[in-house]
Amino acid sequence: MTTAVQHKSDGIGKDLVIYVCLLALAGFQFLIAYQNLDSTQMLVRMLAVGCVEASLAVMFFMHLWSERRAFLVFVVVFTVAVLLGMQFGWTDSTRMVVGAPYSNVK
Protein backbone atom coordinates (compact mmCIF):
# COMPACT_ATOMS: atom_id res chain seq x y z
CA MET A 1 0.00 0.00 0.00
CA THR A 2 2.89 2.36 0.69
CA THR A 3 4.27 1.93 -2.83
CA ALA A 4 0.92 2.93 -4.34
CA VAL A 5 0.76 5.96 -2.07
CA GLN A 6 4.39 6.82 -2.82
CA HIS A 7 3.80 6.46 -6.57
CA LYS A 8 0.72 8.66 -6.30
CA SER A 9 2.56 11.30 -4.27
CA ASP A 10 5.12 11.82 -7.06
CA GLY A 11 2.67 14.31 -8.47
CA ILE A 12 2.56 15.78 -11.88
CA GLY A 13 5.95 17.50 -11.69
CA LYS A 14 7.90 14.92 -13.68
CA ASP A 15 5.18 14.74 -16.32
CA LEU A 16 5.22 18.52 -16.72
CA VAL A 17 9.00 18.55 -17.09
CA ILE A 18 8.82 15.86 -19.79
CA TYR A 19 5.99 17.74 -21.50
CA VAL A 20 8.04 20.96 -21.54
CA CYS A 21 11.01 19.01 -22.93
CA LEU A 22 8.78 17.62 -25.69
CA LEU A 23 7.55 21.12 -26.49
CA ALA A 24 11.13 22.38 -26.63
CA LEU A 25 12.12 19.53 -28.96
CA ALA A 26 9.14 20.32 -31.20
CA GLY A 27 10.28 23.94 -31.30
CA PHE A 28 13.78 22.75 -32.14
CA GLN A 29 12.35 20.79 -35.07
CA PHE A 30 10.62 23.95 -36.22
CA LEU A 31 13.95 25.78 -36.16
CA ILE A 32 15.65 22.96 -38.06
CA ALA A 33 12.93 23.09 -40.72
CA TYR A 34 13.66 26.73 -41.50
CA GLN A 35 17.43 26.38 -41.70
CA ASN A 36 19.11 26.40 -45.07
CA LEU A 37 20.21 22.74 -45.17
CA ASP A 38 20.36 20.16 -47.89
CA SER A 39 17.82 17.37 -47.71
CA THR A 40 20.06 14.68 -46.22
CA GLN A 41 21.26 16.89 -43.37
CA MET A 42 17.69 17.94 -42.61
CA LEU A 43 16.49 14.33 -42.70
CA VAL A 44 19.19 13.20 -40.29
CA ARG A 45 18.61 16.06 -37.87
CA MET A 46 14.81 15.77 -37.93
CA LEU A 47 14.99 12.00 -37.54
CA ALA A 48 17.35 12.30 -34.57
CA VAL A 49 15.15 14.85 -32.80
CA GLY A 50 12.05 12.81 -33.64
CA CYS A 51 13.58 9.66 -32.17
CA VAL A 52 14.45 11.51 -28.97
CA GLU A 53 10.89 12.87 -28.77
CA ALA A 54 9.36 9.46 -29.37
CA SER A 55 11.58 7.76 -26.82
CA LEU A 56 10.75 10.39 -24.18
CA ALA A 57 7.03 9.99 -24.82
CA VAL A 58 7.16 6.19 -24.74
CA MET A 59 9.43 6.00 -21.70
CA PHE A 60 7.53 8.40 -19.48
CA PHE A 61 3.95 8.77 -20.72
CA MET A 62 3.56 5.06 -21.43
CA HIS A 63 5.45 4.24 -18.20
CA LEU A 64 8.05 1.98 -19.80
CA TRP A 65 10.72 3.59 -17.63
CA SER A 66 9.32 1.84 -14.56
CA GLU A 67 9.15 -1.59 -16.22
CA ARG A 68 11.78 -4.27 -15.95
CA ARG A 69 14.81 -3.94 -18.22
CA ALA A 70 14.11 -7.26 -19.96
CA PHE A 71 10.69 -6.01 -21.08
CA LEU A 72 12.17 -2.72 -22.23
CA VAL A 73 14.82 -4.53 -24.30
CA PHE A 74 12.10 -6.75 -25.78
CA VAL A 75 10.01 -3.73 -26.83
CA VAL A 76 13.03 -2.04 -28.44
CA VAL A 77 14.15 -5.18 -30.29
CA PHE A 78 10.60 -5.96 -31.44
CA THR A 79 10.04 -2.40 -32.70
CA VAL A 80 13.32 -2.37 -34.61
CA ALA A 81 12.53 -5.80 -36.11
CA VAL A 82 9.10 -4.63 -37.28
CA LEU A 83 10.51 -1.44 -38.78
CA LEU A 84 13.24 -3.37 -40.58
CA GLY A 85 10.71 -5.93 -41.78
CA MET A 86 8.56 -3.17 -43.25
CA GLN A 87 11.47 -2.14 -45.46
CA PHE A 88 11.11 -5.24 -47.65
CA GLY A 89 7.97 -3.77 -49.24
CA TRP A 90 9.68 -0.69 -50.64
CA THR A 91 11.29 -2.64 -53.46
CA ASP A 92 7.81 -3.54 -54.71
CA SER A 93 6.35 -0.04 -54.34
CA THR A 94 6.43 0.88 -58.04
CA ARG A 95 4.92 -2.37 -59.26
CA MET A 96 1.44 -0.88 -59.68
CA VAL A 97 2.81 1.88 -61.93
CA VAL A 98 5.50 0.09 -63.88
CA GLY A 99 4.27 -3.49 -63.75
CA ALA A 100 6.06 -6.62 -62.70
CA PRO A 101 9.79 -6.61 -63.47
CA TYR A 102 10.65 -8.04 -66.89
CA SER A 103 6.97 -8.57 -67.75
CA ASN A 104 7.20 -6.53 -70.97
CA VAL A 105 10.02 -8.58 -72.48
CA LYS A 106 9.92 -8.36 -76.28
C-alpha positions in Angstrom: 0.0 0.0 0.0 2.9 2.4 0.7 4.3 1.9 -2.8 0.9 2.9 -4.3 0.8 6.0 -2.1 4.4 6.8 -2.8 3.8 6.5 -6.6 0.7 8.7 -6.3 2.6 11.3 -4.3 5.1 11.8 -7.1 2.7 14.3 -8.5 2.6 15.8 -11.9 6.0 17.5 -11.7 7.9 14.9 -13.7 5.2 14.7 -16.3 5.2 18.5 -16.7 9.0 18.6 -17.1 8.8 15.9 -19.8 6.0 17.7 -21.5 8.0 21.0 -21.5 11.0 19.0 -22.9 8.8 17.6 -25.7 7.6 21.1 -26.5 11.1 22.4 -26.6 12.1 19.5 -29.0 9.1 20.3 -31.2 10.3 23.9 -31.3 13.8 22.7 -32.1 12.4 20.8 -35.1 10.6 24.0 -36.2 13.9 25.8 -36.2 15.6 23.0 -38.1 12.9 23.1 -40.7 13.7 26.7 -41.5 17.4 26.4 -41.7 19.1 26.4 -45.1 20.2 22.7 -45.2 20.4 20.2 -47.9 17.8 17.4 -47.7 20.1 14.7 -46.2 21.3 16.9 -43.4 17.7 17.9 -42.6 16.5 14.3 -42.7 19.2 13.2 -40.3 18.6 16.1 -37.9 14.8 15.8 -37.9 15.0 12.0 -37.5 17.3 12.3 -34.6 15.1 14.8 -32.8 12.0 12.8 -33.6 13.6 9.7 -32.2 14.4 11.5 -29.0 10.9 12.9 -28.8 9.4 9.5 -29.4 11.6 7.8 -26.8 10.7 10.4 -24.2 7.0 10.0 -24.8 7.2 6.2 -24.7 9.4 6.0 -21.7 7.5 8.4 -19.5 3.9 8.8 -20.7 3.6 5.1 -21.4 5.4 4.2 -18.2 8.1 2.0 -19.8 10.7 3.6 -17.6 9.3 1.8 -14.6 9.2 -1.6 -16.2 11.8 -4.3 -15.9 14.8 -3.9 -18.2 14.1 -7.3 -20.0 10.7 -6.0 -21.1 12.2 -2.7 -22.2 14.8 -4.5 -24.3 12.1 -6.8 -25.8 10.0 -3.7 -26.8 13.0 -2.0 -28.4 14.1 -5.2 -30.3 10.6 -6.0 -31.4 10.0 -2.4 -32.7 13.3 -2.4 -34.6 12.5 -5.8 -36.1 9.1 -4.6 -37.3 10.5 -1.4 -38.8 13.2 -3.4 -40.6 10.7 -5.9 -41.8 8.6 -3.2 -43.3 11.5 -2.1 -45.5 11.1 -5.2 -47.6 8.0 -3.8 -49.2 9.7 -0.7 -50.6 11.3 -2.6 -53.5 7.8 -3.5 -54.7 6.3 0.0 -54.3 6.4 0.9 -58.0 4.9 -2.4 -59.3 1.4 -0.9 -59.7 2.8 1.9 -61.9 5.5 0.1 -63.9 4.3 -3.5 -63.8 6.1 -6.6 -62.7 9.8 -6.6 -63.5 10.6 -8.0 -66.9 7.0 -8.6 -67.8 7.2 -6.5 -71.0 10.0 -8.6 -72.5 9.9 -8.4 -76.3 
